Amino acid sequence: MIVDLPDTTVSTIAKSLVSVREEGGAVALGRVLTLVIVTTHGLEEDAIEAANDASREHPMRVIVLMTTPEGPSKLDAQIRVGGDAGASEVVVLRASGGAASNEESLVTGLLLPDAPVVAWWPDNPPAVPSQSPIGRMAQRRITDAATEPYSKDRLASLGTCHEPGDTDLAWTRLTHWREQLAAVLDQPPFEPVTAVEIVGSGTSPSTGLLAAWLRLKLDVPVDWRYAQQEEWPHGIQRVRLTRASGDIVLERSNPVDATLTQPGQPEHDIVLPRRTLRECLAEELRRLDPDLLYGRVITTGWELLGPPQATK
């Protein structure tokens, strides 16, 4: 069910939510959190689709906020429940002019009572998320360094402004890589790693985060570089761990499959697909406490890591 509320107020939206739930027989008691998505016009549907999919694991209220300072002072809203909202209820807010001047007041009256708040910026996050109007009310703050505005220097800024509760989907995309590498090093021979090499796409900030994680955890030199677009277009391509008995190499041959090579063992083909937005969002919503390891990686690990090598 979709209900459009043109030129409305927050109070009217809240009352309409109650009416829509009563009409559809839905309740808000099962909602475990409020997810506030701050995005721009034209990009909201992908974020809503990912949130709807994740809501089947985490029933929640989703508030999508889009603001523009230009135009007349106006607030338009849309309420989605039932089949149009997965296991959540979605409130889409489009504010312009003076109505867009106070993001916090637009959202506060629609938050679930006594439920944690998670803020997500799928694109164009504030310079310091924890100090933004929406970020101040959230227990967790999710950004994505792989989206606009993209910059190879953006990881450094994540570390300088990091506060407990911040996380980034570039880190979440590394979960399977970290699991595979940890599993390999958990097997004999238990030799120390003496050097690490990482290659990834120039559009993948996850490359730098993986390098920072390995530098922090292994305390060895890490050489990393961004590949040319024609060499490898997306994500991480290869990780090489050097030990006395030989190199361990985990390398993707395509966006789905990878090959694990270890000394004295046959090659192993591994399914290592790039993670979807829905998978990454659902993983981040599983924990509402600060991700302490990410905090150490983006600050201490990044400071220990040297700059990337020149692109070949």
C-alpha positions as CSV (number, residue, x, y, z in Angstrom):
1,M,0.0,0.0,0.0
2,I,1.3,3.5,-0.9
3,V,-0.2,6.7,0.5
4,D,0.9,10.0,-1.0
5,L,0.8,13.1,1.2
6,P,1.6,16.2,-0.8
7,D,2.3,19.5,1.0
8,T,2.0,18.1,4.4
9,T,3.4,18.3,8.0
10,V,5.3,15.9,10.2
11,S,2.3,15.7,12.5
12,T,0.0,14.7,9.7
13,I,2.4,12.1,8.5
14,A,2.6,10.6,12.0
15,K,-1.2,10.4,12.2
16,S,-1.4,8.9,8.8
17,L,1.1,6.2,9.8
18,V,-1.2,5.1,12.6
19,S,-4.2,5.1,10.3
20,V,-2.4,3.1,7.6
21,R,-1.2,0.5,10.1
22,E,-4.7,0.1,11.6
23,E,-6.2,-0.2,8.1
24,G,-3.7,-2.8,7.1
25,G,-3.7,-4.6,10.4
26,A,0.1,-4.0,10.9
27,V,1.7,-3.1,14.2
28,A,4.8,-1.2,15.1
29,L,5.7,-3.3,18.2
30,G,7.9,-5.7,16.2
31,R,10.1,-3.0,14.8
32,V,13.6,-3.3,16.2
33,L,15.1,0.0,15.0
34,T,14.6,3.2,12.9
35,L,16.7,3.5,9.8
36,V,17.1,7.0,8.6
37,I,18.4,7.2,5.0
38,V,19.7,10.6,3.9
39,T,20.1,10.7,0.2
40,T,19.5,12.7,-3.0
41,H,16.7,12.8,-5.5
42,G,16.9,10.0,-8.1
43,L,19.0,7.7,-6.0
44,E,16.5,6.8,-3.3
45,E,14.9,3.7,-4.8
46,D,18.1,1.6,-4.7
47,A,18.5,2.5,-1.1
48,I,14.9,1.7,-0.3
49,E,15.1,-1.6,-2.1
50,A,18.2,-2.6,-0.1
51,A,16.5,-1.5,3.2
52,N,13.3,-3.5,2.3
53,D,15.4,-6.6,1.7
54,A,17.3,-6.1,4.9
55,S,14.1,-5.6,6.8
56,R,13.2,-9.2,6.4
57,E,16.0,-9.9,8.9
58,H,15.6,-6.6,10.8
59,P,12.0,-5.4,10.9
60,M,12.2,-1.6,11.1
61,R,10.8,1.8,10.2
62,V,12.6,3.4,7.3
63,I,12.7,7.1,7.0
64,V,14.1,8.4,3.7
65,L,15.0,12.1,3.8
66,M,15.7,14.2,0.7
67,T,16.2,17.9,1.0
68,T,17.0,20.8,-1.3
69,P,17.4,24.4,-0.2
70,E,15.9,25.7,-3.5
71,G,12.3,26.1,-4.3
72,P,9.2,26.9,-2.2
73,S,9.0,25.8,1.4
74,K,7.2,22.5,1.1
75,L,7.2,19.0,2.6
76,D,5.9,16.1,0.5
77,A,5.7,12.6,1.9
78,Q,4.8,9.1,0.9
79,I,4.0,6.2,3.2
80,R,4.7,2.6,2.0
81,V,3.6,-0.5,3.9
82,G,2.8,-4.1,3.2
83,G,4.1,-5.5,-0.1
84,D,5.7,-2.2,-1.0
85,A,7.9,-2.1,2.1
86,G,9.1,-5.6,2.8
87,A,8.9,-6.3,6.5
88,S,9.3,-2.6,7.3
89,E,7.2,0.6,6.9
90,V,8.8,3.3,4.7
91,V,8.3,7.0,5.0
92,V,9.7,9.0,2.1
93,L,10.2,12.8,2.9
94,R,10.9,15.3,0.2
95,A,11.6,18.8,1.7
96,S,12.5,22.0,-0.1
97,G,13.1,25.6,0.7
98,G,12.6,26.6,4.4
99,A,11.0,23.2,5.2
100,A,14.4,21.6,4.4
101,S,16.4,23.9,6.8
102,N,16.0,21.6,9.9
103,E,16.6,17.9,9.1
104,E,16.3,16.9,12.8
105,S,12.8,18.3,13.2
106,L,11.7,16.5,10.1
107,V,12.7,13.1,11.5
108,T,12.3,13.4,15.2
109,G,8.5,13.1,15.2
110,L,8.6,9.9,13.1
111,L,11.1,7.9,15.2
112,L,10.0,4.7,16.9
113,P,9.8,5.3,20.6
114,D,12.5,3.5,22.7
115,A,14.1,2.0,19.6
116,P,17.7,2.6,18.4
117,V,18.4,4.9,15.4
118,V,20.7,4.1,12.6
119,A,21.7,6.7,10.1
120,W,22.8,5.8,6.5
121,W,24.1,8.1,3.8
122,P,24.2,6.0,0.6
123,D,25.9,9.0,-1.1
124,N,27.3,12.4,-0.3
125,P,27.7,12.0,3.5
126,P,28.5,15.0,5.7
127,A,32.1,15.8,6.4
128,V,31.7,14.7,10.0
129,P,28.8,12.3,10.2
130,S,28.7,12.2,14.0
131,Q,28.3,16.0,14.1
132,S,25.5,16.2,11.5
133,P,21.9,16.8,12.7
134,I,20.9,13.2,11.8
135,G,24.2,11.7,13.0
136,R,23.8,13.2,16.4
137,M,20.6,11.3,17.1
138,A,21.9,7.9,15.8
139,Q,23.7,5.1,17.6
140,R,25.2,3.9,14.4
141,R,26.2,5.9,11.3
142,I,26.8,4.2,8.0
143,T,28.6,5.8,5.0
144,D,30.0,4.3,1.8
145,A,33.4,5.5,0.5
146,A,32.7,3.8,-2.8
147,T,29.9,6.3,-3.7
148,E,29.8,10.0,-4.6
149,P,31.8,12.1,-4.0
150,Y,34.4,9.5,-4.8
151,S,38.1,10.3,-4.0
152,K,41.1,8.1,-3.3
153,D,41.9,10.4,-0.4
154,R,38.5,9.7,1.3
155,L,39.7,6.9,3.5
156,A,42.1,9.3,5.2
157,S,39.2,11.6,6.0
158,L,37.2,8.7,7.5
159,G,40.0,8.2,10.0
160,T,40.4,11.9,11.0
161,C,36.7,12.3,11.8
162,H,36.0,8.8,13.1
163,E,33.8,8.5,16.2
164,P,32.6,5.3,17.9
165,G,29.4,4.2,16.1
166,D,30.8,5.2,12.6
167,T,31.2,2.5,10.0
168,D,31.6,2.3,6.2
169,L,30.3,-0.2,3.7
170,A,33.7,-0.4,2.1
171,W,34.7,-2.2,5.3
172,T,31.6,-4.4,5.3
173,R,32.4,-5.6,1.8
174,L,35.7,-7.1,3.2
175,T,34.0,-9.7,5.5
176,H,34.5,-12.7,3.2
177,W,38.0,-11.7,2.3
178,R,38.9,-11.4,5.9
179,E,37.3,-14.8,6.7
180,Q,39.2,-16.5,3.9
181,L,42.6,-15.0,4.9
182,A,42.1,-15.7,8.6
183,A,41.1,-19.4,7.8
184,V,44.2,-19.9,5.7
185,L,46.5,-18.5,8.4
186,D,44.8,-20.8,11.0
187,Q,46.2,-23.9,9.2
188,P,49.7,-25.3,9.4
189,P,52.5,-24.5,8.9
190,F,52.1,-21.8,11.5
191,E,54.8,-19.5,10.0
192,P,54.8,-15.8,10.4
193,V,53.9,-13.7,7.4
194,T,56.8,-11.5,6.4
195,A,55.3,-9.4,3.6
196,V,51.9,-8.6,2.1
197,E,50.9,-7.5,-1.4
198,I,47.4,-6.3,-2.3
199,V,46.0,-5.2,-5.7
200,G,42.5,-3.8,-6.3
201,S,40.5,-1.6,-8.5
202,G,41.1,2.2,-8.5
203,T,37.4,2.6,-7.6
204,S,37.6,0.2,-4.6
205,P,38.3,1.9,-1.2
206,S,38.1,-1.6,0.3
207,T,41.6,-2.2,-1.1
208,G,43.1,0.3,1.2
209,L,41.0,-0.9,4.2
210,L,42.1,-4.5,3.7
211,A,45.7,-3.3,3.5
212,A,45.3,-1.3,6.7
213,W,43.7,-4.3,8.5
214,L,46.5,-6.7,7.5
215,R,49.1,-4.0,8.5
216,L,47.5,-3.7,11.9
217,K,47.0,-7.4,12.5
218,L,50.2,-8.9,11.0
219,D,52.6,-6.0,11.8
220,V,54.5,-6.4,8.6
221,P,55.1,-4.2,5.6
222,V,52.1,-4.1,3.2
223,D,52.6,-3.1,-0.4
224,W,49.3,-2.2,-2.1
225,R,48.3,-0.5,-5.3
226,Y,45.3,0.4,-7.4
227,A,45.1,-1.4,-10.7
228,Q,44.3,0.3,-14.0
229,Q,40.7,0.2,-15.0
230,E,41.4,-2.1,-17.9
231,E,43.4,-4.4,-15.7
232,W,40.7,-4.9,-13.0
233,P,37.6,-2.7,-13.0
234,H,35.9,-3.5,-9.7
235,G,36.7,-4.6,-6.1
236,I,39.8,-6.4,-4.8
237,Q,41.8,-8.5,-7.3
238,R,44.6,-10.2,-5.4
239,V,46.2,-10.7,-2.0
240,R,49.6,-12.3,-1.6
241,L,51.0,-13.3,1.8
242,T,54.7,-14.2,1.9
243,R,56.0,-16.8,4.4
244,A,59.2,-18.8,4.6
245,S,57.7,-21.9,2.9
246,G,56.2,-19.9,0.0
247,D,53.5,-17.5,-1.0
248,I,49.8,-17.8,-0.3
249,V,47.8,-16.1,-3.1
250,L,44.1,-15.5,-3.1
251,E,43.2,-14.0,-6.5
252,R,39.9,-13.4,-8.2
253,S,39.7,-14.4,-11.8
254,N,36.3,-12.7,-12.3
255,P,33.8,-10.8,-10.0
256,V,32.5,-14.1,-8.6
257,D,35.3,-16.8,-8.5
258,A,38.7,-16.8,-6.9
259,T,41.6,-19.2,-6.7
260,L,43.6,-20.0,-3.5
261,T,47.2,-21.1,-4.1
262,Q,49.3,-22.4,-1.2
263,P,52.7,-24.1,-1.1
264,G,52.5,-27.9,-1.3
265,Q,48.7,-28.0,-1.9
266,P,46.6,-28.1,-5.1
267,E,44.8,-25.0,-6.2
268,H,41.4,-24.4,-4.6
269,D,38.6,-22.7,-6.5
270,I,36.5,-20.5,-4.1
271,V,33.3,-18.7,-4.7
272,L,34.1,-15.1,-3.6
273,P,31.4,-12.8,-5.2
274,R,31.2,-9.1,-4.6
275,R,28.7,-8.4,-1.8
276,T,25.4,-6.8,-2.6
277,L,24.2,-3.6,-1.0
278,R,21.5,-5.5,0.8
279,E,24.0,-8.0,2.3
280,C,26.2,-5.2,3.5
281,L,23.4,-3.2,5.0
282,A,21.9,-6.3,6.8
283,E,25.3,-7.1,8.3
284,E,25.7,-3.6,9.7
285,L,22.2,-3.7,11.2
286,R,23.1,-6.9,13.1
287,R,25.1,-4.9,15.6
288,L,24.2,-1.6,17.2
289,D,27.3,-1.3,19.4
290,P,30.4,0.4,18.0
291,D,32.6,-1.6,15.6
292,L,35.9,-1.3,17.6
293,L,38.0,-3.2,15.0
294,Y,36.9,-0.9,12.2
295,G,37.8,2.1,14.4
296,R,41.3,0.7,15.0
297,V,41.8,-0.1,11.3
298,I,40.6,3.3,10.0
299,T,42.7,5.2,12.5
300,T,45.8,3.3,13.8
301,G,46.0,0.8,10.9
302,W,45.7,3.6,8.3
303,E,48.4,5.6,10.0
304,L,50.8,2.7,10.0
305,L,50.0,1.9,6.3
306,G,52.2,3.6,3.7
307,P,50.7,5.3,0.6
308,P,49.7,3.1,-2.3
309,Q,52.4,2.2,-4.9
310,A,52.2,4.0,-8.2
311,T,49.7,2.4,-10.6
312,K,51.5,0.3,-13.2
